[in-house]
């Protein structure tokens, strides 16, 4: 069995590939450019990808292909429908990073609401040392207790974020992007109501034709000027230029972003080149899924998916 992992470095050098290698003749590529895909999958029977695109052209370049494994939850990097016509199953890895993503979301919420980055700089820069006061009151923050958390997409991660928000004493509501309000623990509300009433909004839905561009300038205009937006899901759900415009116009208090339409983001990205006040936007390099525990679980499920297929 010839196995090719096109972007194995995305899993991290601290994660063992030994179990995967035991399943067959395994070739690990750190990264693969679009131009390199065809040659690298030519003899492969199983192809593993995290972010490398496997569409019709790339799938056709692998005549022996029997299985596609996505080392992630989302499968938007694979033409699943075309693979289906060739009877090639596509296996993803759901729910492996729930705790990791939820924790990063809460990290961003606490940093935004509590101005954590600002207060850290106040001390490290010497401003606090030079001050005559024992405290700094320049950036007042509000308590989460009693505030309203709105969650867009109440899947595994959304439900975990809801539970953590409740632990802080927040009220939780959600908007179902699928149109099916399957979660009965929290009230399901229309998108406009969630945007208008919530103090913190977390995007936790997949990127698909329904959610692409879900939050543009017109939607951001509905938010409270004191509200914060967090997107640790997928770039493209929040219109990036519109978010910068909304922040520059003072429509919302701030935002935190962990996923982007193009990754890594280019140097001329609006987040880096057009934002007037960088303190209102916290950026992280798509780390939500990357706890050691999550990546270890990812590899375990990936190996199990292949074992199940081979059996």
PASEBA-1860 file (N, C-alpha, C; in nm, 3 decimals):
! residues 311
1> XXXXXXXX> 0.084/-0.120/0.000/0.000/0.000/0.000/0.088/0.125/0.000 ~ 0.074/0.207/-0.103/0.154/0.328/-0.113/0.075/0.447/-0.060 ~ 0.130/0.506/0.044/0.064/0.618/0.112/0.147/0.744/0.093 ~ 0.083/0.854/0.056/0.153/0.982/0.039/0.083/1.088/0.123 ~ 0.159/1.152/0.209/0.110/1.265/0.289/0.170/1.391/0.228 ~ 0.084/1.476/0.168/0.132/1.589/0.089/0.182/1.708/0.171 ~ 0.134/1.722/0.293/0.178/1.835/0.376/0.190/1.793/0.522 ~ 0.275/1.695/0.544/0.289/1.635/0.678/0.342/1.733/0.782
9> XXXXXXXX> 0.415/1.834/0.738/0.470/1.931/0.834/0.361/2.010/0.905 ~ 0.241/2.013/0.846/0.132/2.087/0.910/0.087/2.022/1.040 ~ 0.120/1.896/1.058/0.082/1.826/1.181/0.183/1.854/1.293 ~ 0.306/1.888/1.255/0.408/1.920/1.355/0.513/1.812/1.369 ~ 0.636/1.854/1.390/0.747/1.759/1.403/0.748/1.686/1.537 ~ 0.665/1.730/1.631/0.660/1.666/1.762/0.557/1.553/1.768 ~ 0.493/1.523/1.655/0.394/1.417/1.648/0.453/1.297/1.573 ~ 0.433/1.177/1.628/0.490/1.056/1.569/0.410/1.008/1.448
17> XXXXXXXX> 0.483/0.968/1.343/0.422/0.911/1.223/0.446/0.760/1.215 ~ 0.495/0.701/1.322/0.532/0.559/1.319/0.415/0.468/1.287 ~ 0.300/0.492/1.350/0.183/0.407/1.324/0.138/0.417/1.179 ~ 0.148/0.538/1.123/0.112/0.555/0.982/0.206/0.477/0.892 ~ 0.334/0.485/0.922/0.435/0.415/0.840/0.418/0.264/0.846 ~ 0.361/0.214/0.956/0.340/0.070/0.969/0.230/0.018/0.876 ~ 0.153/0.108/0.818/0.040/0.068/0.734/0.079/0.044/0.588 ~ 0.199/0.088/0.551/0.240/0.068/0.413/0.362/0.152/0.378
25> XXXXXXXX> 0.396/0.154/0.252/0.509/0.234/0.203/0.468/0.381/0.205 ~ 0.518/0.451/0.305/0.470/0.587/0.332/0.574/0.692/0.294 ~ 0.530/0.790/0.216/0.615/0.903/0.179/0.558/1.029/0.240 ~ 0.640/1.098/0.317/0.597/1.221/0.385/0.664/1.341/0.318 ~ 0.584/1.432/0.268/0.634/1.559/0.216/0.597/1.669/0.315 ~ 0.693/1.753/0.347/0.664/1.863/0.440/0.554/1.951/0.383 ~ 0.574/1.997/0.260/0.477/2.081/0.191/0.475/2.042/0.044 ~ 0.367/2.069/-0.024/0.354/2.039/-0.165/0.288/2.156/-0.235
33> XXXXXXXX> 0.354/2.209/-0.335/0.296/2.319/-0.413/0.196/2.261/-0.512 ~ 0.104/2.342/-0.565/0.007/2.292/-0.663/0.073/2.226/-0.783 ~ 0.188/2.278/-0.821/0.258/2.223/-0.939/0.320/2.087/-0.910 ~ 0.342/2.055/-0.784/0.408/1.930/-0.747/0.311/1.815/-0.720 ~ 0.182/1.845/-0.708/0.086/1.743/-0.666/0.081/1.625/-0.762 ~ 0.066/1.650/-0.889/0.047/1.542/-0.987/0.158/1.439/-0.981 ~ 0.282/1.485/-0.977/0.395/1.391/-0.975/0.399/1.312/-0.845 ~ 0.362/1.376/-0.736/0.374/1.311/-0.605/0.262/1.211/-0.577
41> XXXXXXXX> 0.149/1.225/-0.643/0.039/1.131/-0.621/0.029/1.026/-0.731 ~ 0.116/1.031/-0.828/0.105/0.947/-0.947/0.090/0.799/-0.915 ~ 0.166/0.748/-0.818/0.161/0.606/-0.784/0.087/0.579/-0.653 ~ 0.032/0.680/-0.593/-0.027/0.666/-0.459/-0.161/0.593/-0.463 ~ -0.182/0.510/-0.362/-0.311/0.445/-0.343/-0.393/0.517/-0.236 ~ -0.321/0.576/-0.140/-0.386/0.657/-0.036/-0.314/0.792/-0.032 ~ -0.390/0.899/-0.043/-0.333/1.034/-0.036/-0.390/1.104/0.086 ~ -0.301/1.165/0.163/-0.340/1.240/0.282/-0.308/1.387/0.257
49> XXXXXXXX> -0.403/1.473/0.286/-0.380/1.617/0.272/-0.443/1.690/0.389 ~ -0.381/1.800/0.426/-0.442/1.890/0.524/-0.503/2.008/0.451 ~ -0.419/2.079/0.374/-0.466/2.196/0.302/-0.437/2.192/0.152 ~ -0.355/2.097/0.107/-0.325/2.088/-0.037/-0.451/2.047/-0.112 ~ -0.483/2.118/-0.218/-0.607/2.095/-0.291/-0.598/1.968/-0.378 ~ -0.704/1.888/-0.366/-0.718/1.769/-0.449/-0.851/1.780/-0.523 ~ -0.846/1.846/-0.638/-0.964/1.860/-0.720/-0.954/1.763/-0.839 ~ -1.038/1.780/-0.938/-1.045/1.683/-1.048/-0.909/1.659/-1.113
57> XXXXXXXX> -0.838/1.766/-1.142/-0.710/1.752/-1.211/-0.611/1.670/-1.128 ~ -0.606/1.696/-0.999/-0.512/1.626/-0.912/-0.555/1.481/-0.890 ~ -0.685/1.458/-0.876/-0.735/1.322/-0.857/-0.710/1.238/-0.982 ~ -0.731/1.297/-1.098/-0.707/1.225/-1.223/-0.560/1.189/-1.242 ~ -0.471/1.262/-1.175/-0.327/1.235/-1.185/-0.286/1.114/-1.102 ~ -0.381/1.057/-1.027/-0.350/0.942/-0.941/-0.437/0.824/-0.982 ~ -0.401/0.751/-1.086/-0.486/0.642/-1.139/-0.505/0.527/-1.041 ~ -0.415/0.512/-0.944/-0.425/0.402/-0.848/-0.493/0.443/-0.717
65> XXXXXXXX> -0.543/0.565/-0.714/-0.597/0.620/-0.590/-0.719/0.542/-0.542 ~ -0.716/0.504/-0.414/-0.826/0.427/-0.356/-0.891/0.500/-0.239 ~ -0.816/0.591/-0.174/-0.869/0.659/-0.055/-0.803/0.795/-0.041 ~ -0.886/0.897/-0.007/-0.834/1.029/0.025/-0.863/1.056/0.172 ~ -0.759/1.090/0.246/-0.775/1.124/0.387/-0.744/1.272/0.406 ~ -0.834/1.343/0.470/-0.812/1.484/0.502/-0.773/1.492/0.649 ~ -0.654/1.547/0.675/-0.604/1.558/0.813/-0.662/1.683/0.879 ~ -0.794/1.695/0.873/-0.865/1.810/0.927/-1.014/1.775/0.929
73> XXXXXXXX> -1.093/1.866/0.985/-1.238/1.845/0.987/-1.302/1.886/0.855 ~ -1.267/2.005/0.806/-1.324/2.054/0.681/-1.267/1.981/0.561 ~ -1.352/1.957/0.461/-1.308/1.885/0.341/-1.317/1.974/0.217 ~ -1.315/2.107/0.238/-1.328/2.198/0.124/-1.203/2.199/0.035 ~ -1.096/2.130/0.076/-0.977/2.120/-0.009/-0.986/2.003/-0.106 ~ -1.095/1.927/-0.101/-1.113/1.810/-0.187/-1.244/1.821/-0.264 ~ -1.241/1.783/-0.391/-1.363/1.774/-0.470/-1.430/1.641/-0.435 ~ -1.507/1.644/-0.327/-1.568/1.523/-0.274/-1.665/1.460/-0.374
81> XXXXXXXX> -1.742/1.543/-0.443/-1.840/1.491/-0.537/-1.774/1.419/-0.655 ~ -1.663/1.475/-0.703/-1.593/1.408/-0.813/-1.531/1.277/-0.766 ~ -1.474/1.279/-0.646/-1.416/1.156/-0.591/-1.524/1.048/-0.578 ~ -1.644/1.091/-0.543/-1.754/0.996/-0.527/-1.788/0.928/-0.659 ~ -1.779/1.002/-0.769/-1.809/0.942/-0.900/-1.709/0.833/-0.937 ~ -1.590/0.840/-0.875/-1.486/0.740/-0.901/-1.482/0.633/-0.792 ~ -1.581/0.639/-0.701/-1.587/0.545/-0.588/-1.464/0.554/-0.498 ~ -1.413/0.677/-0.485/-1.300/0.701/-0.395/-1.354/0.769/-0.270
89> XXXXXXXX> -1.354/0.699/-0.156/-1.405/0.762/-0.033/-1.313/0.872/0.015 ~ -1.372/0.972/0.081/-1.297/1.082/0.142/-1.324/1.078/0.291 ~ -1.219/1.057/0.370/-1.233/1.047/0.515/-1.173/1.170/0.582 ~ -1.253/1.238/0.662/-1.201/1.352/0.738/-1.187/1.313/0.884 ~ -1.155/1.412/0.969/-1.133/1.383/1.111/-1.217/1.480/1.194 ~ -1.341/1.445/1.221/-1.428/1.535/1.296/-1.400/1.533/1.445 ~ -1.426/1.645/1.509/-1.431/1.655/1.656/-1.299/1.628/1.728 ~ -1.188/1.627/1.659/-1.061/1.600/1.727/-1.008/1.722/1.802
97> XXXXXXXX> -1.049/1.843/1.759/-0.987/1.964/1.814/-1.086/2.051/1.892 ~ -1.196/1.992/1.934/-1.300/2.069/2.002/-1.245/2.147/2.121 ~ -1.174/2.079/2.210/-1.122/2.145/2.330/-1.019/2.251/2.295 ~ -0.935/2.220/2.199/-0.829/2.313/2.160/-0.886/2.442/2.103 ~ -0.980/2.430/2.009/-1.039/2.548/1.946/-1.117/2.630/2.049 ~ -1.196/2.562/2.130/-1.276/2.632/2.231/-1.186/2.710/2.328 ~ -1.074/2.650/2.363/-0.980/2.718/2.454/-0.920/2.842/2.390 ~ -0.884/2.834/2.263/-0.828/2.950/2.193/-0.934/3.059/2.178
105> XXXXXXXX> -1.058/3.020/2.154/-1.166/3.119/2.147/-1.178/3.194/2.279 ~ -1.176/3.120/2.389/-1.186/3.186/2.520/-1.064/3.273/2.548 ~ -0.946/3.230/2.504/-0.826/3.312/2.516/-0.845/3.445/2.447 ~ -0.899/3.440/2.324/-0.920/3.564/2.249/-1.028/3.652/2.315 ~ -1.134/3.589/2.365/-1.239/3.666/2.431/-1.183/3.739/2.553 ~ -1.106/3.669/2.635/-1.052/3.729/2.756/-0.951/3.839/2.724 ~ -0.872/3.818/2.620/-0.776/3.921/2.580/-0.846/4.044/2.525 ~ -0.952/4.022/2.446/-1.025/4.135/2.391/-1.096/4.215/2.498
113> XXXXXXXX> -1.177/4.145/2.577/-1.257/4.212/2.680/-1.169/4.271/2.789 ~ -1.066/4.198/2.828/-0.980/4.242/2.937/-0.860/4.324/2.894 ~ -0.846/4.351/2.763/-0.734/4.430/2.710/-0.599/4.373/2.758 ~ -0.590/4.241/2.754/-0.470/4.174/2.806/-0.341/4.217/2.740 ~ -0.342/4.233/2.607/-0.220/4.271/2.536/-0.176/4.412/2.574 ~ -0.274/4.502/2.593/-0.242/4.640/2.632/-0.177/4.643/2.770 ~ -0.238/4.574/2.867/-0.185/4.579/3.003/-0.048/4.513/3.013 ~ -0.026/4.408/2.935/0.107/4.345/2.930/0.212/4.444/2.882
121> XXXXXXXX> 0.178/4.520/2.778/0.272/4.618/2.722/0.296/4.732/2.820 ~ 0.194/4.772/2.895/0.209/4.880/2.993/0.319/4.846/3.094 ~ 0.323/4.723/3.137/0.425/4.682/3.236/0.561/4.662/3.169 ~ 0.564/4.589/3.058/0.691/4.560/2.991/0.758/4.686/2.936 ~ 0.681/4.784/2.897/0.738/4.905/2.837/0.796/5.001/2.941 ~ 0.766/4.976/3.067/0.813/5.066/3.172/0.714/5.175/3.208 ~ 0.602/5.179/3.136/0.500/5.281/3.164/0.446/5.267/3.306 ~ 0.423/5.145/3.350/0.372/5.121/3.485/0.475/5.161/3.590
129> XXXXXXXX> 0.601/5.129/3.564/0.707/5.163/3.658/0.717/5.314/3.677 ~ 0.700/5.388/3.568/0.712/5.534/3.574/0.586/5.602/3.627 ~ 0.480/5.525/3.643/0.353/5.584/3.686/0.351/5.610/3.836 ~ 0.272/5.705/3.878/0.257/5.736/4.021/0.142/5.656/4.083 ~ 0.068/5.582/3.998/-0.046/5.507/4.046/-0.015/5.358/4.051 ~ -0.079/5.289/4.148/-0.054/5.146/4.163/-0.131/5.062/4.061 ~ -0.220/5.126/3.986/-0.301/5.056/3.888/-0.311/5.138/3.761 ~ -0.368/5.079/3.656/-0.389/5.149/3.529/-0.537/5.142/3.495
137> XXXXXXXX> -0.600/5.255/3.482/-0.743/5.261/3.455/-0.773/5.316/3.315 ~ -0.672/5.312/3.228/-0.689/5.371/3.095/-0.777/5.287/3.003 ~ -0.785/5.157/3.030/-0.866/5.069/2.946/-0.967/4.993/3.033 ~ -1.077/5.055/3.069/-1.178/4.986/3.151/-1.231/4.861/3.078 ~ -1.254/4.755/3.153/-1.308/4.634/3.093/-1.437/4.594/3.164 ~ -1.519/4.516/3.094/-1.644/4.471/3.156/-1.635/4.324/3.193 ~ -1.717/4.286/3.291/-1.723/4.147/3.334/-1.812/4.067/3.238 ~ -1.776/3.942/3.218/-1.854/3.857/3.128/-1.988/3.816/3.190
145> XXXXXXXX> -1.992/3.807/3.320/-2.115/3.765/3.386/-2.230/3.858/3.350 ~ -2.340/3.799/3.308/-2.458/3.875/3.272/-2.461/3.923/3.128 ~ -2.348/3.910/3.058/-2.343/3.952/2.918/-2.397/3.839/2.829 ~ -2.421/3.871/2.704/-2.483/3.775/2.612/-2.383/3.726/2.508 ~ -2.370/3.595/2.499/-2.283/3.531/2.401/-2.366/3.476/2.286 ~ -2.332/3.516/2.164/-2.399/3.464/2.046/-2.306/3.372/1.969 ~ -2.351/3.253/1.937/-2.268/3.155/1.868/-2.329/3.124/1.733 ~ -2.250/3.144/1.628/-2.295/3.114/1.492/-2.246/2.974/1.457
153> XXXXXXXX> -2.337/2.877/1.461/-2.301/2.739/1.436/-2.287/2.662/1.567 ~ -2.388/2.585/1.604/-2.387/2.514/1.732/-2.356/2.366/1.714 ~ -2.235/2.341/1.660/-2.186/2.204/1.650/-2.109/2.168/1.775 ~ -2.013/2.075/1.762/-1.935/2.032/1.879/-1.860/2.147/1.943 ~ -1.792/2.227/1.860/-1.714/2.339/1.914/-1.806/2.446/1.968 ~ -1.912/2.477/1.895/-2.007/2.578/1.942/-2.066/2.542/2.077 ~ -2.101/2.415/2.097/-2.158/2.372/2.224/-2.056/2.379/2.337 ~ -1.930/2.351/2.305/-1.826/2.360/2.409/-1.802/2.506/2.448
161> XXXXXXXX> -1.800/2.595/2.349/-1.785/2.738/2.376/-1.903/2.788/2.460 ~ -2.022/2.739/2.428/-2.141/2.778/2.505/-2.127/2.738/2.651 ~ -2.078/2.618/2.676/-2.060/2.572/2.814/-1.958/2.656/2.889 ~ -1.849/2.692/2.821/-1.747/2.775/2.884/-1.801/2.915/2.911 ~ -1.881/2.967/2.818/-1.942/3.099/2.838/-2.036/3.096/2.958 ~ -2.112/2.988/2.970/-2.202/2.974/3.084/-2.125/2.969/3.215 ~ -2.007/2.908/3.212/-1.926/2.901/3.334/-1.884/3.040/3.381 ~ -1.877/3.135/3.288/-1.846/3.274/3.323/-1.973/3.353/3.357
169> XXXXXXXX> -2.087/3.286/3.353/-2.212/3.352/3.387/-2.279/3.423/3.272 ~ -2.243/3.388/3.149/-2.301/3.452/3.032/-2.431/3.384/2.990 ~ -2.517/3.459/2.925/-2.636/3.404/2.862/-2.598/3.367/2.718 ~ -2.646/3.254/2.672/-2.605/3.202/2.541/-2.725/3.187/2.449 ~ -2.708/3.230/2.325/-2.804/3.199/2.219/-2.723/3.162/2.094 ~ -2.789/3.108/1.993/-2.714/3.069/1.873/-2.798/3.084/1.748 ~ -2.727/3.090/1.636/-2.790/3.093/1.504/-2.744/2.969/1.428 ~ -2.838/2.893/1.377/-2.806/2.772/1.301/-2.788/2.805/1.154
177> XXXXXXXX> -2.669/2.787/1.103/-2.643/2.815/0.961/-2.702/2.709/0.870 ~ -2.730/2.591/0.925/-2.789/2.483/0.845/-2.940/2.497/0.835 ~ -2.998/2.580/0.922/-3.142/2.595/0.924/-3.212/2.496/1.014 ~ -3.134/2.407/1.076/-3.189/2.307/1.168/-3.139/2.336/1.308 ~ -3.229/2.376/1.395/-3.192/2.410/1.533/-3.195/2.285/1.618 ~ -3.094/2.202/1.604/-3.092/2.072/1.670/-3.057/2.080/1.818 ~ -2.991/2.187/1.859/-2.950/2.201/2.000/-3.063/2.268/2.078 ~ -3.115/2.197/2.177/-3.228/2.248/2.255/-3.187/2.310/2.388
185> XXXXXXXX> -3.058/2.305/2.421/-3.012/2.360/2.549/-3.011/2.512/2.550 ~ -3.000/2.571/2.431/-2.992/2.717/2.421/-3.092/2.765/2.317 ~ -3.140/2.888/2.331/-3.237/2.940/2.233/-3.173/2.964/2.097 ~ -3.243/2.921/1.992/-3.201/2.948/1.856/-3.272/3.074/1.807 ~ -3.196/3.168/1.752/-3.252/3.296/1.712/-3.210/3.329/1.569 ~ -3.283/3.419/1.503/-3.241/3.463/1.369/-3.107/3.536/1.377 ~ -3.036/3.539/1.267/-2.903/3.601/1.265/-2.909/3.748/1.305 ~ -3.008/3.821/1.253/-3.014/3.964/1.282/-3.033/3.989/1.432
193> XXXXXXXX> -3.111/3.902/1.498/-3.133/3.918/1.642/-3.006/3.891/1.720 ~ -2.934/3.786/1.681/-2.808/3.755/1.747/-2.710/3.871/1.733 ~ -2.700/3.926/1.613/-2.607/4.037/1.589/-2.644/4.161/1.670 ~ -2.772/4.189/1.681/-2.817/4.310/1.747/-2.806/4.303/1.899 ~ -2.821/4.182/1.957/-2.834/4.172/2.101/-2.709/4.123/2.174 ~ -2.618/4.057/2.105/-2.507/3.991/2.176/-2.387/4.083/2.197 ~ -2.321/4.061/2.311/-2.201/4.137/2.346/-2.075/4.074/2.287 ~ -2.079/3.943/2.271/-1.968/3.870/2.208/-2.028/3.771/2.110
201> XXXXXXXX> -1.971/3.766/1.991/-2.019/3.674/1.888/-1.903/3.587/1.842 ~ -1.923/3.456/1.847/-1.820/3.361/1.805/-1.868/3.284/1.683 ~ -1.788/3.285/1.578/-1.820/3.212/1.455/-1.764/3.071/1.467 ~ -1.853/2.972/1.463/-1.811/2.832/1.479/-1.877/2.739/1.378 ~ -1.901/2.790/1.258/-1.965/2.711/1.154/-1.865/2.676/1.045 ~ -1.894/2.575/0.964/-1.805/2.542/0.852/-1.818/2.643/0.739 ~ -1.718/2.649/0.654/-1.724/2.731/0.533/-1.789/2.650/0.422 ~ -1.898/2.700/0.369/-1.968/2.635/0.260/-2.042/2.742/0.180
209> XXXXXXXX> -2.112/2.706/0.072/-2.180/2.809/-0.007/-2.279/2.894/0.074 ~ -2.335/2.838/0.179/-2.431/2.913/0.260/-2.361/3.013/0.351 ~ -2.247/2.976/0.407/-2.180/3.060/0.505/-2.073/3.152/0.446 ~ -2.035/3.130/0.321/-1.935/3.216/0.259/-1.987/3.360/0.252 ~ -1.910/3.453/0.311/-1.953/3.592/0.313/-2.074/3.618/0.402 ~ -2.093/3.532/0.501/-2.210/3.544/0.589/-2.212/3.677/0.663 ~ -2.094/3.722/0.707/-2.086/3.847/0.782/-2.011/3.951/0.699 ~ -2.087/4.038/0.635/-2.032/4.149/0.558/-2.063/4.279/0.631
217> XXXXXXXX> -2.035/4.390/0.566/-2.049/4.519/0.633/-2.192/4.542/0.683 ~ -2.290/4.502/0.604/-2.430/4.524/0.644/-2.464/4.448/0.771 ~ -2.408/4.327/0.787/-2.432/4.249/0.908/-2.356/4.308/1.026 ~ -2.232/4.350/1.003/-2.152/4.409/1.111/-2.214/4.538/1.160 ~ -2.284/4.609/1.074/-2.354/4.732/1.114/-2.462/4.706/1.218 ~ -2.512/4.584/1.225/-2.618/4.550/1.319/-2.563/4.525/1.460 ~ -2.433/4.503/1.473/-2.375/4.472/1.603/-2.368/4.596/1.693 ~ -2.361/4.570/1.823/-2.344/4.678/1.920/-2.206/4.741/1.902
225> XXXXXXXX> -2.192/4.870/1.924/-2.059/4.933/1.917/-1.965/4.885/2.028 ~ -2.021/4.820/2.130/-1.939/4.766/2.240/-1.912/4.616/2.225 ~ -1.958/4.558/2.114/-1.950/4.413/2.097/-1.819/4.370/2.032 ~ -1.786/4.243/2.054/-1.664/4.184/1.998/-1.701/4.064/1.910 ~ -1.621/4.044/1.805/-1.641/3.933/1.712/-1.517/3.844/1.711 ~ -1.540/3.713/1.721/-1.430/3.617/1.717/-1.456/3.516/1.607 ~ -1.357/3.496/1.520/-1.367/3.394/1.415/-1.247/3.301/1.422 ~ -1.268/3.185/1.482/-1.166/3.079/1.484/-1.214/2.961/1.400
233> XXXXXXXX> -1.298/2.989/1.302/-1.354/2.883/1.219/-1.284/2.877/1.084 ~ -1.330/2.954/0.987/-1.269/2.956/0.854/-1.271/3.099/0.800 ~ -1.165/3.136/0.731/-1.164/3.263/0.661/-1.267/3.259/0.550 ~ -1.324/3.372/0.519/-1.425/3.376/0.414/-1.566/3.382/0.469 ~ -1.585/3.338/0.591/-1.717/3.351/0.654/-1.739/3.498/0.692 ~ -1.632/3.561/0.743/-1.634/3.705/0.770/-1.561/3.775/0.656 ~ -1.626/3.869/0.590/-1.561/3.944/0.483/-1.449/4.029/0.544 ~ -1.326/4.002/0.500/-1.210/4.060/0.567/-1.200/4.212/0.547
241> XXXXXXXX> -1.222/4.258/0.428/-1.216/4.404/0.403/-1.329/4.476/0.477 ~ -1.446/4.413/0.483/-1.558/4.474/0.553/-1.534/4.481/0.703 ~ -1.466/4.380/0.758/-1.435/4.383/0.901/-1.341/4.498/0.933 ~ -1.240/4.518/0.850/-1.149/4.631/0.871/-1.226/4.763/0.862 ~ -1.313/4.772/0.765/-1.394/4.893/0.751/-1.480/4.916/0.875 ~ -1.541/4.811/0.926/-1.627/4.822/1.044/-1.545/4.865/1.166 ~ -1.425/4.812/1.181/-1.338/4.851/1.293/-1.293/4.996/1.277 ~ -1.256/5.034/1.158/-1.212/5.172/1.134/-1.326/5.272/1.155
249> XXXXXXXX> -1.448/5.228/1.126/-1.564/5.316/1.142/-1.618/5.315/1.285 ~ -1.559/5.231/1.371/-1.603/5.225/1.510/-1.737/5.155/1.529 ~ -1.774/5.069/1.434/-1.903/5.001/1.446/-1.903/4.896/1.556 ~ -1.788/4.832/1.580/-1.775/4.733/1.687/-1.650/4.763/1.767 ~ -1.644/4.708/1.889/-1.533/4.739/1.979/-1.403/4.671/1.938 ~ -1.415/4.551/1.881/-1.293/4.480/1.844/-1.324/4.342/1.789 ~ -1.218/4.274/1.745/-1.234/4.141/1.688/-1.106/4.060/1.708 ~ -1.121/3.929/1.700/-1.006/3.838/1.704/-1.025/3.737/1.592
257> XXXXXXXX> -0.920/3.715/1.515/-0.928/3.629/1.397/-0.816/3.525/1.402 ~ -0.853/3.399/1.374/-0.754/3.291/1.373/-0.752/3.218/1.239 ~ -0.839/3.256/1.145/-0.844/3.188/1.015/-0.866/3.291/0.905 ~ -0.807/3.265/0.790/-0.803/3.366/0.684/-0.835/3.301/0.549 ~ -0.881/3.384/0.454/-0.913/3.332/0.321/-0.787/3.278/0.252 ~ -0.676/3.348/0.266/-0.547/3.303/0.213/-0.453/3.287/0.332 ~ -0.393/3.169/0.342/-0.303/3.141/0.456/-0.168/3.090/0.408 ~ -0.059/3.148/0.460/-0.056/3.264/0.549/-0.102/3.391/0.476
265> XXXXXXXX> -0.143/3.492/0.554/-0.195/3.614/0.490/-0.081/3.692/0.424 ~ -0.108/3.753/0.310/-0.005/3.831/0.241/0.026/3.961/0.314 ~ 0.139/4.019/0.281/0.186/4.140/0.350/0.093/4.258/0.329 ~ 0.019/4.259/0.217/-0.071/4.371/0.190/-0.215/4.341/0.230 ~ -0.235/4.241/0.313/-0.369/4.206/0.360/-0.430/4.325/0.434 ~ -0.561/4.349/0.419/-0.626/4.462/0.488/-0.604/4.463/0.639 ~ -0.595/4.345/0.701/-0.571/4.340/0.845/-0.437/4.404/0.881 ~ -0.340/4.393/0.791/-0.206/4.443/0.820/-0.182/4.582/0.762
273> XXXXXXXX> -0.253/4.616/0.654/-0.219/4.740/0.583/-0.323/4.851/0.594 ~ -0.447/4.817/0.632/-0.552/4.919/0.629/-0.614/4.951/0.764 ~ -0.579/4.875/0.866/-0.640/4.896/0.997/-0.577/5.017/1.067 ~ -0.661/5.108/1.115/-0.612/5.230/1.178/-0.562/5.204/1.321 ~ -0.635/5.124/1.398/-0.599/5.098/1.538/-0.581/4.948/1.556 ~ -0.455/4.902/1.553/-0.426/4.759/1.557/-0.464/4.696/1.691 ~ -0.479/4.778/1.796/-0.514/4.722/1.926/-0.656/4.666/1.928 ~ -0.735/4.699/1.829/-0.874/4.654/1.825/-0.890/4.521/1.751
281> XXXXXXXX> -0.781/4.471/1.697/-0.787/4.345/1.624/-0.673/4.254/1.668 ~ -0.707/4.141/1.728/-0.609/4.041/1.768/-0.602/3.933/1.660 ~ -0.483/3.904/1.613/-0.462/3.806/1.508/-0.376/3.691/1.559 ~ -0.414/3.569/1.524/-0.330/3.453/1.554/-0.320/3.368/1.428 ~ -0.208/3.297/1.411/-0.181/3.227/1.284/-0.245/3.087/1.274 ~ -0.377/3.082/1.274/-0.453/2.958/1.259/-0.404/2.850/1.355 ~ -0.408/2.882/1.485/-0.356/2.791/1.588/-0.466/2.718/1.665 ~ -0.594/2.751/1.636/-0.701/2.697/1.718/-0.698/2.546/1.734
289> XXXXXXXX> -0.658/2.476/1.631/-0.664/2.330/1.630/-0.535/2.263/1.679 ~ -0.434/2.343/1.720/-0.298/2.289/1.729/-0.248/2.249/1.868 ~ -0.334/2.232/1.965/-0.284/2.182/2.093/-0.217/2.047/2.070 ~ -0.122/2.012/2.155/-0.052/1.884/2.141/-0.151/1.768/2.147 ~ -0.248/1.781/2.237/-0.346/1.674/2.251/-0.430/1.659/2.125 ~ -0.469/1.772/2.065/-0.553/1.766/1.945/-0.477/1.704/1.828 ~ -0.352/1.742/1.810/-0.275/1.690/1.697/-0.243/1.541/1.716 ~ -0.223/1.500/1.840/-0.202/1.358/1.869/-0.328/1.279/1.836
297> XXXXXXXX> -0.442/1.332/1.876/-0.570/1.266/1.847/-0.595/1.262/1.697 ~ -0.558/1.369/1.628/-0.574/1.374/1.482/-0.502/1.256/1.416 ~ -0.378/1.234/1.455/-0.301/1.125/1.394/-0.360/0.990/1.429 ~ -0.409/0.975/1.550/-0.469/0.848/1.591/-0.592/0.817/1.506 ~ -0.678/0.918/1.485/-0.799/0.898/1.406/-0.765/0.876/1.259 ~ -0.664/0.949/1.210/-0.619/0.932/1.072/-0.577/0.788/1.046 ~ -0.496/0.734/1.136/-0.451/0.595/1.124/-0.569/0.499/1.132 ~ -0.662/0.526/1.223/-0.780/0.440/1.236/-0.865/0.443/1.110
305> XXXXXXX> -0.877/0.561/1.047/-0.954/0.571/0.923/-0.895/0.482/0.815 ~ -0.762/0.481/0.806/-0.696/0.398/0.704/-0.710/0.249/0.737 ~ -0.694/0.217/0.866/-0.710/0.076/0.908/-0.850/0.025/0.877 ~ -0.950/0.108/0.905/-1.088/0.069/0.877/-1.109/0.047/0.728 ~ -1.053/0.133/0.647/-1.066/0.120/0.502/-0.997/-0.008/0.455 ~ -0.879/-0.035/0.504/-0.806/-0.154/0.462/-0.875/-0.282/0.506 ~ -0.943/-0.274/0.619/-1.012/-0.393/0.670/-1.134/-0.426/0.585
END
